[in-house]
């Protein structure tokens, strides 16, 4: 009877240890889509590689507002996110330009 109890305690302890090890990787995956800092500027030739953008709000795990530009990479098939400060004039100009471009495409 005592052996069964100690086996169950060990299983519970092993399960809790497993959960404790998994927690950081789960939390890291959640914050992966959040911007933590802004770029300071963007060259004109880089602007041509912008595919789209999304707005990051300060809710949940994201603690700064940002415009996240999705950039086309030349040698890879996936896109790279670039974070910019939505209060900057050059960022607002790019967002306006993309919105107008999308309106014309419809």
Secondary structure, 3 states (H helix, E strand, C coil): CHHHHHHHHHHHHHHHHHHHHHHHHHHHHHHCCCCCCCCCCCCHHHHCCEEEEEEECCCCCCCCCEEEEEEECCCCCCEEEEEECCCCHHHHHHHHHHHHHHHHHC
